[in-house]
Structure formats: C-alpha cells, structure tokens
Amino acid sequence: MAHFELISTTTVGSGGAASIDVTGISSTYKMLWGLCTLKSDYVGTDVNVYLTLNGDTTSGNYFYDYYATAATGVLSAGKGFTSAGAYMGKTQTSHGSSQAGVFSQCQFWIPNYAGTSLYKNVMANTVSTQSITGTNYTYNYTSSHMWLSTSAINRVTLLSNNGSSNFVQYSDMQLYGLKE
C-alpha cells in the first residue's frame, strides 16, 4: 500500500538561517511532498520565498504561474520566469506590525522528481497572515512551476527573499517521499 515516509525534518535554530536545505534525497520514491512553517527576519511588509532544485539558481530555469487571493478576492496573478527558483509566495515577516507567534504555512509537491526524461513540475500552496493597522489579512498563494531540467532531483532548498534575509528560529520543513 502506498504511504508517505519522512525523509527529513529541518528546524531553524536560534541564530536563524538564510535557507532550509535537504540534500542526498534518494530516488526510491514516487513523488516528494514538503510541509513548511516559515517566518523571515526581514523588516518590511512581506518577503518572497523560493524553492530551488539541485542548487540551480540559473536565471530563466524556473517558469511559474500563480495567483494570490484574500477575503476581498484575487489580489494578484502572474506568470513568467524567475532567476531565483520556484516562487512559493510570500511569508510572514518580523516587521513591527507582525504578530510574534504567527508563521506562514506552505506545502509543495514534486511528482516524477527522480525521472530523467521530463522537466520537473512543482505545485505549491502558501498561506500567510499579516496584521496591518490592527486588521488581520490572510493571503493564499497557489502556484505551479516547471523546472527546465531533466535531472533527477536530489536536493531541495527554501530561500528567504532569495537569500537576502533569514528564516527565524522555529521555521522548519518536513520532506516526505511517497512509497508504493
């Protein structure tokens, strides 16, 4: 019977970290599934989160299509190429109006990650809550990506604002593999 098997749990320590990185991923699974709890030390309104595969940050190697919604409806949508990795959406930040215990949540799926004949697809969903002038806003980012490589994936890395800020303590990622 098919089941998910935990590959790795990575939790950011007290000093923070610019990335959350899982290496040495075995090719014995059918697909990868990642769950994340994230917050950045960036002092601003929001911060982008990117997922890189096999350490590839080559400009134009990731195509994306996303939309962002809130209670008021669709906030934004877009598509194109990124130079940083697969755009996962925005995460909670540590700016002054941010709630201390509020972290963003995300998940992503990578089917056929071990194959070597097709480009890789990534599906992702990120939920971010922000408190602005006393009003809470919850954003939902849904995105799909194509990594323009046929290489088997053996490494996944989450970057906060493309490495220009850090994930804070208690940010984490669990990576699972689907076994058949």
C-alpha positions as CSV (number, residue, x, y, z in Angstrom):
1,M,0.0,0.0,0.0
2,A,1.3,3.5,-0.9
3,H,2.3,5.6,2.1
4,F,4.4,8.7,2.8
5,E,7.8,8.2,4.5
6,L,9.6,11.0,6.3
7,I,12.8,11.8,4.6
8,S,14.0,14.8,6.7
9,T,12.9,17.3,9.3
10,T,14.9,20.6,9.4
11,T,14.2,23.2,12.1
12,V,16.0,26.6,12.1
13,G,17.9,27.3,15.3
14,S,18.3,30.4,17.4
15,G,20.7,32.2,15.0
16,G,18.3,32.0,12.0
17,A,19.2,30.7,8.6
18,A,19.2,32.1,5.0
19,S,18.0,28.7,3.7
20,I,16.5,25.4,4.7
21,D,18.3,22.7,2.7
22,V,17.7,19.0,2.3
23,T,20.4,17.1,0.3
24,G,21.1,13.5,-0.6
25,I,17.4,12.7,-1.5
26,S,17.1,9.1,-2.6
27,S,15.5,8.3,-5.9
28,T,13.4,5.5,-4.5
29,Y,10.1,7.5,-4.1
30,K,7.3,8.1,-6.5
31,M,7.0,11.8,-5.5
32,L,8.1,14.4,-2.9
33,W,5.9,16.3,-0.6
34,G,7.1,19.2,1.6
35,L,5.5,20.9,4.5
36,C,6.8,24.2,5.8
37,T,6.3,26.6,8.7
38,L,8.1,29.8,7.9
39,K,8.8,33.3,9.1
40,S,11.5,35.8,8.0
41,D,13.6,38.4,9.9
42,Y,13.1,40.8,7.0
43,V,11.9,44.2,8.3
44,G,9.3,45.1,5.7
45,T,5.8,44.2,4.7
46,D,6.4,40.8,3.1
47,V,9.2,38.6,1.8
48,N,9.3,36.2,-1.1
49,V,10.1,32.5,-0.6
50,Y,11.8,30.5,-3.4
51,L,12.4,26.8,-3.8
52,T,15.5,25.7,-5.7
53,L,16.1,22.3,-7.0
54,N,19.6,20.7,-7.0
55,G,21.1,24.1,-6.1
56,D,20.1,25.6,-9.5
57,T,19.7,29.3,-9.4
58,T,20.3,29.8,-13.2
59,S,18.3,32.8,-14.5
60,G,15.3,31.6,-16.5
61,N,15.3,27.9,-15.4
62,Y,12.1,28.2,-13.5
63,F,8.7,29.0,-15.1
64,Y,5.8,30.0,-12.8
65,D,2.1,30.7,-12.9
66,Y,0.5,31.9,-9.7
67,Y,-2.5,33.7,-8.2
68,A,-2.9,35.3,-4.7
69,T,-6.3,35.6,-3.0
70,A,-7.7,37.1,0.2
71,A,-11.1,37.6,1.6
72,T,-11.5,40.5,-0.9
73,G,-10.9,38.3,-3.9
74,V,-7.9,37.9,-6.3
75,L,-5.1,40.2,-5.2
76,S,-2.7,39.4,-8.0
77,A,-1.7,36.9,-10.6
78,G,1.2,36.4,-12.8
79,K,3.4,34.1,-14.9
80,G,6.9,34.2,-16.2
81,F,10.5,33.1,-15.5
82,T,12.3,33.7,-12.2
83,S,16.0,33.9,-11.7
84,A,15.8,32.7,-8.1
85,G,13.9,29.4,-8.1
86,A,10.3,28.4,-7.9
87,Y,8.3,31.3,-6.4
88,M,6.4,29.9,-3.4
89,G,4.6,33.1,-2.4
90,K,5.1,35.4,0.5
91,T,5.9,34.5,4.1
92,Q,5.3,36.1,7.4
93,T,7.9,38.7,8.4
94,S,9.2,40.2,11.6
95,H,8.3,43.8,10.9
96,G,6.7,45.8,13.7
97,S,3.1,45.1,12.9
98,S,3.7,41.3,12.7
99,Q,2.3,39.1,15.4
100,A,5.1,37.4,17.4
101,G,3.7,33.8,17.2
102,V,2.4,34.0,13.6
103,F,4.2,31.9,11.0
104,S,3.3,31.2,7.4
105,Q,2.5,27.6,6.2
106,C,3.3,26.1,2.9
107,Q,3.3,22.8,1.1
108,F,4.7,21.6,-2.2
109,W,4.5,18.5,-4.4
110,I,7.1,17.3,-6.9
111,P,5.8,14.3,-8.9
112,N,8.3,12.3,-11.1
113,Y,11.2,14.0,-9.2
114,A,13.6,11.1,-9.9
115,G,12.8,10.8,-13.6
116,T,15.4,11.8,-16.2
117,S,13.3,12.3,-19.3
118,L,10.9,15.1,-18.4
119,Y,11.1,18.6,-17.0
120,K,10.0,18.7,-13.3
121,N,6.7,20.2,-12.2
122,V,6.2,21.7,-8.7
123,M,2.8,22.5,-7.3
124,A,2.7,24.8,-4.2
125,N,0.4,26.5,-1.8
126,T,1.4,29.1,0.8
127,V,-0.9,30.8,3.4
128,S,0.4,34.0,5.1
129,T,-1.4,36.0,7.7
130,Q,-0.4,39.6,8.4
131,S,-1.8,42.1,10.9
132,I,-1.8,45.6,9.3
133,T,-3.1,48.5,11.4
134,G,-5.0,46.1,13.6
135,T,-6.7,44.2,10.8
136,N,-5.7,40.7,10.0
137,Y,-5.3,39.6,6.4
138,T,-4.8,36.1,5.3
139,Y,-3.3,35.6,1.8
140,N,-3.4,32.3,-0.1
141,Y,-0.7,31.8,-2.8
142,T,-1.3,29.0,-5.2
143,S,1.4,28.3,-7.8
144,S,2.6,25.9,-10.4
145,H,6.2,25.7,-11.7
146,M,8.3,24.0,-14.2
147,W,12.0,23.5,-13.7
148,L,13.6,23.3,-17.1
149,S,15.8,20.4,-16.3
150,T,15.5,16.6,-16.8
151,S,17.9,15.9,-14.0
152,A,16.7,13.7,-11.1
153,I,16.2,15.9,-8.0
154,N,18.4,15.1,-5.1
155,R,18.3,18.4,-3.2
156,V,15.6,20.9,-2.3
157,T,16.3,24.3,-0.8
158,L,14.0,27.0,0.6
159,L,15.4,30.6,0.3
160,S,14.0,33.6,2.2
161,N,13.9,36.6,-0.2
162,N,16.4,34.8,-2.4
163,G,18.9,34.6,0.5
164,S,18.9,38.3,1.4
165,S,17.1,37.7,4.7
166,N,16.9,34.8,7.2
167,F,14.3,32.4,8.4
168,V,13.8,32.8,12.1
169,Q,14.1,30.2,14.8
170,Y,11.4,27.5,14.7
171,S,10.9,27.9,10.9
172,D,11.0,24.3,9.5
173,M,10.5,22.0,6.6
174,Q,9.5,18.3,6.6
175,L,10.1,16.4,3.4
176,Y,8.3,13.2,2.7
177,G,8.5,10.7,-0.1
178,L,5.6,8.6,-1.4
179,K,6.5,4.9,-1.3
180,E,4.5,2.3,-3.3
